[in-house]
Amino acid sequence: MPLFEEAMAIPVGEAPVSLDGATIRRCGEKIVLLAPQLAEVLVNGRPLAAGIRVLAHRDQIRAGAESWWFSAEDTPCVAPFPGAAGDVCPRCRGHIDVQSPAVRCACGNWFHQIAERPCFDYAAACPVCGRRTALDGVAAFSPED
């Protein structure tokens, strides 16, 4: 789950990330922003209540003179399909075999991504949600969207 500063992704992994007096850290499945009481940290233009906030997709974070955007979307990548037998690719309508190479779009749909069926990056956009489908390591979310 990345943060975007000037359209550059800053990954939030297991290690905390410092942002000009505030800290972002993973707490289980959630990403939490922590700041000391007197820190000038805003989320979506509002101060942090009690110095803590669970971040949501598209939250804007301001700390001092800097600004970041939070995205809950992961960067699309090829992975073994974890779904159940009988799941269907939305692009080709073919069944996706469990553990076969596939890509999960940010909208939650899974696509084939094998040599004979490169369904995820076959076209520039997802047929379900319209997000870009490049496998270039760049997250689909952009603050300009």
N, C-alpha and C positions, 0 to 999 in steps of 0.2 A: 504494500500500500504506500504510494508515494505522496510526497509534498511537492508542489510546483513553485519554484521561485524563478521569475523571468522565463517561464516555459521550460525550465529544466527540472527533471524529477530528482527528488532527494528520497531514497528509499528509507522506510521506517521498518527496521528489522527487530531483532531481539535487543540490540543495544539502544539506550536512550539517545535522542537527538536533541541538541541544545539549539534554541532559537532566541538569541538576544535576551537572556534573562528568564526564559521559559524552557520547559523540557517536555518533549513528546516521548511517550513510551507505550509499549504494547502491554496490555493487561489482559491476558487470555486472548479472546477474539476481538476485544475492543482496543482502540487507540485513544489514549488519554493525554490531554494537555494539562500540565501542572505549572503554576506560577506563584511566586511569593506574593503576599497580600498587596504590597506597594508597587509591584511591577505594573508597568503600563502595557498590558496585554489585552487585546480585543479579539473577539470571535464574532464575525459578522456585524462588526460595529458596536458590540456590547462588551462591557467588562466581564471578566470571569467571576462568577459567583463562588465565593469560598475558595478561590484559587484553583479550581479544577473544572474540567469539561471533557465529556466523552465526545470525540469528534465525529461528525457526520459527513457524508459525501458532499463535496462542494463548499465546505466551510472555508471562509477566508480568515486568516490569522494575521494580526498585526502586532508586532512587538518592536517598540521603539520606532525607527524610521523604516523598518523592513516589513514586507508583506509576503505571505505565502498562501497557497490554496491546498486544501486537503482533498485527496481522492481515495475512496474506498475500493476503487477498481484495481485489480491486478493487471500487470502487463500480459497480454495474450502470449501463450507459449504452447508448444506441442507437448502433450502429456498422455499417459495411458488413460483411455476412457474408463471412468469408474462406474458408469451407469449400469442399468439393468439391460439384459438381453431384450431386444425389441424396440429400443430407443431409436428414433429416426433423425437423420440429419435434415435440417430445414432447407438446405440448398438443393440437394439431389433427391431427397425423400427416401434414400436408402437406409437400411438398418446399420447401426454402428455396433461393431463387435466389442464386447467388453475387453479391456486392456489393449485395444488397437490404438495407434496414434491418432489423436484428436486435439482440437482446440476449443476451449470454452470462451465464448464471447462475454463481454461485460454484462450483456442482457441475460445471461444464464444458459443460453442455448449452446449445445455441443455440435461440432462439425467434424467430418472426416478430414484428416490431413495426412494422406498417404500418397505415394507417387501416382497411382492410377486415379485417385480422387482427392485432389488438393482443394477441398470444398471451402475451407475457411478463407484462404487468400485467393480464391478463384476470381473474385471481383473486388473492387475497391471498398465496398460497403457491405455490412451484414444485411441480408434480406429481411430480417425481422425488425431490427432497431435502427439501422442506418449508420452505426458506428463504423469507423475505418477498420479494415481487416488485415493490415500489414503485420507481418511477423518480424518487425525490425527492432523490437525491444522498447518501443515507445508506447506508453499507456494511451488508451483510446480517449481518455478525458483530457480536455484542455480548458483552462480558465476562460478562453474566448468563446467556448460553446454556449 
